[in-house]
Amino acid sequence: MIKVLLVDDDVDLTAMLVEYLAQENFEGHAVHNGEDGVAAALGGGYAIVVLDVMMPRLSGIETLRRIRQSSRVPVLMLTARGDNIDRITGLDLGADDYVPKPCTPGELVARLRAILRRTGPQPALAMAAATVEAGPLLLCPGSRTATLEGRTLDLTGTEFNLLEVLARRAGHLISKQDLSQRALGRPLSPFDRRIDVHISSIRQKLGTRGDGRSWIQTVRGMGYQLVVD
């Protein structure tokens, strides 16, 4: 069974989710504060973490920050419905996705599976995937590693997927909708900025080209293009 860590101060909610997850072939474990969440995420061997933003003492955002200092474990944030600031901050810190609360257990499980399909180990598919080269950028889908000019890039699972889509069509414009479908596995909803936030993070990790330009160019209102020539 796939181990899932739930970090939420709502004891009744997490108990219900643990029971529901068991029916869906997930092994759920719950902790109820950020400090315990950090310790469990870094040492518990979990495949994915579900992290509530609104917690006393140590917030979900600070918990995520501490987790990301040492681990790339996939993290799904639970955010207050309509709170764009928390969502953008979470994505900027390396969260893989978010679900607005309240959400149904079914929706949560669907999001967990989508993230694990994108970021989890898939040996048969991964080993068969060819190395992707785009100029000095090299991506290895089998090991999910990326280098630029020999420098290793520290990417989240979602960032790797987005960069892989751009690299496979280097030099060509890709719309945000296409990026969302190919990298995130779902259509982009109106006013959804998660693609922009992830691309911004990737840009920072890539740095600038020798001519001072970004490796990823924005075509306003249309999409993004990886420039390698």
VENCOR-V689654 format. One record per run of one state. SS is the DSSP state (@ for helix, = for strand, . for the rest). FROM is the first residue (numbers start at 1). TO is the last residue. If there is no record, write none. Layout:
BEGIN
ss = (SS;SS)
from = (FROM;FROM)
to = (TO;TO)
END
This chain:
BEGIN
ss = (.;=;.;@;.;=;.;@;.;=;.;@;.;=;.;@;.;=;.;@;.;@;.;=;.;=;.;=;.;=;.;@;.;=;@;.;@;.;=;.;=;.;=;.;=;.)
from = (1;2;8;11;24;26;32;34;44;48;53;60;69;74;81;84;93;97;102;105;120;123;129;132;135;137;141;145;149;151;153;157;169;174;176;185;194;207;208;209;214;215;216;220;223;227)
to = (1;7;10;23;25;31;33;43;47;52;59;68;73;80;83;92;96;101;104;119;122;128;131;134;136;140;144;148;150;152;156;168;173;175;184;193;206;207;208;213;214;215;219;222;226;229)
END
